[in-house]
């Protein structure tokens, strides 16, 4: 045997499983098709959001949260409707995860040196119903160090274990199949790829230089999702979401290709909920890309006005920061706008300075560095937008800046062949919204949402601009942003039980095979159901990787 456990995938879930195994003295072979520069995988690039319930950070912000409220929100968002089949284990994982988020999750992370910004964000505010999708309260805790800060302790743990002889890294090894002996998974086989010195996240070569086989009593599949494989995204795009865009941009590195999911299915592993995905509608083309089609998601506050490709304001609840998949469904199923792959934000300089954040560790150098002083200067004391945001307004191909609305609309029209936006139509809708700010009341759902958001101390301090008219010249210049669909997460995957054991077509555990992270739908084959509450992807990798490692540590 080459190890006690083979972990396929050197991303967050795989490294967490490795951490749990090696701290109990087990020998682990970590296999990944990329080189050592990509340790940490997709999570390294993330904003570092973590879903916590009733945390000290929430309490300091006077946010009252509870397991009961979070579980109600989760169920309303997930909409589990396959409980006798594909959601059987996913719903159990969901309840366990919410209890973890309200219990030992924070202490588990803080013991590893992971800490959080003092303010708590309010992501996915939902569909404006008490029982439907969305977070009732702010729960989005950003880690100091962003995704790099979350991944870092587990990378360090693996490197220390390697020095102690407990971990062997098999970089540039692509797994092409599982080895089975008498029905049990006893190893992996595949191709050795040529060395490649591409920087982190950039595509690497697939030149085969040899073959390999590794053996162990157990294998953990932690190989991620399908976000960079647009062909696979289109293959499983659900009919309920209309038609997939003809053009999409990519929010994950090229190695997030989903190929291991098909390999697992060919080996008899049960994959479920493959029609459930999480893609964003606020994507912009990266002016300084790392991988092909590299996209950045705007994490918007609640104040930007959102228009469809025909220049009509999106109806509630399809507001910035509210209902990600509801908005995507609206854009892809409304007959006269479904042929177009874009929508628009219109906002002011005052809004962009306070409300625009960009996904990605590299887009938030002040938080990624972990320097509190840099964060204070950039986010709270600076009079302008954060540096990376300003760079996009200056260099980004999807951004238009103008002093007047007519100039702005002309610039927006120059970014697309059709259909042309009507300046009078845009103006009429903006002026109607602006009239709702002449008094402290409003019948406009978005304006109501802005006032509600500013009741949250964290949002008021650092995330939501003071209400103002879009056409107020003192708040300008005006900014228009062309938005694209950005591929990101896979919500379904390998069905697993609460020990992260992979199941076969009959729902029985496959001896020796485990799965964790996005490849397992973050647990159970789809812990999120149809909708995510945000801050739950990194946490899902941690929770499922931890379960796999701890379960295996007691059996191998």
Secondary structure as GFF3:
##gff-version 3
##sequence-region A 1 556
A	DSSP	beta_strand	3	8	.	.	.	ID=ss1
A	DSSP	alpha_helix	12	22	.	.	.	ID=ss2
A	DSSP	beta_strand	28	32	.	.	.	ID=ss3
A	DSSP	three_ten_helix	36	38	.	.	.	ID=ss4
A	DSSP	three_ten_helix	41	45	.	.	.	ID=ss5
A	DSSP	beta_strand	49	51	.	.	.	ID=ss6
A	DSSP	alpha_helix	56	60	.	.	.	ID=ss7
A	DSSP	alpha_helix	67	78	.	.	.	ID=ss8
A	DSSP	alpha_helix	88	102	.	.	.	ID=ss9
A	DSSP	alpha_helix	105	111	.	.	.	ID=ss10
A	DSSP	beta_strand	140	142	.	.	.	ID=ss11
A	DSSP	alpha_helix	146	163	.	.	.	ID=ss12
A	DSSP	beta_strand	167	171	.	.	.	ID=ss13
A	DSSP	beta_strand	173	181	.	.	.	ID=ss14
A	DSSP	beta_strand	184	193	.	.	.	ID=ss15
A	DSSP	beta_strand	208	221	.	.	.	ID=ss16
A	DSSP	alpha_helix	230	236	.	.	.	ID=ss17
A	DSSP	three_ten_helix	239	241	.	.	.	ID=ss18
A	DSSP	beta_strand	249	250	.	.	.	ID=ss19
A	DSSP	alpha_helix	259	266	.	.	.	ID=ss20
A	DSSP	beta_strand	271	272	.	.	.	ID=ss21
A	DSSP	beta_strand	277	285	.	.	.	ID=ss22
A	DSSP	beta_strand	295	299	.	.	.	ID=ss23
A	DSSP	beta_strand	305	307	.	.	.	ID=ss24
A	DSSP	alpha_helix	324	333	.	.	.	ID=ss25
A	DSSP	alpha_helix	335	338	.	.	.	ID=ss26
A	DSSP	beta_strand	342	348	.	.	.	ID=ss27
A	DSSP	alpha_helix	349	355	.	.	.	ID=ss28
A	DSSP	beta_strand	357	358	.	.	.	ID=ss29
A	DSSP	three_ten_helix	361	363	.	.	.	ID=ss30
A	DSSP	alpha_helix	365	369	.	.	.	ID=ss31
A	DSSP	alpha_helix	372	375	.	.	.	ID=ss32
A	DSSP	pi_helix	376	381	.	.	.	ID=ss33
A	DSSP	alpha_helix	387	395	.	.	.	ID=ss34
A	DSSP	beta_strand	399	402	.	.	.	ID=ss35
A	DSSP	alpha_helix	405	413	.	.	.	ID=ss36
A	DSSP	alpha_helix	423	435	.	.	.	ID=ss37
A	DSSP	alpha_helix	445	453	.	.	.	ID=ss38
A	DSSP	alpha_helix	457	462	.	.	.	ID=ss39
A	DSSP	three_ten_helix	473	475	.	.	.	ID=ss40
A	DSSP	beta_strand	478	490	.	.	.	ID=ss41
A	DSSP	beta_strand	493	494	.	.	.	ID=ss42
A	DSSP	beta_strand	501	503	.	.	.	ID=ss43
A	DSSP	beta_strand	509	515	.	.	.	ID=ss44
A	DSSP	three_ten_helix	517	519	.	.	.	ID=ss45
A	DSSP	alpha_helix	537	553	.	.	.	ID=ss46
###
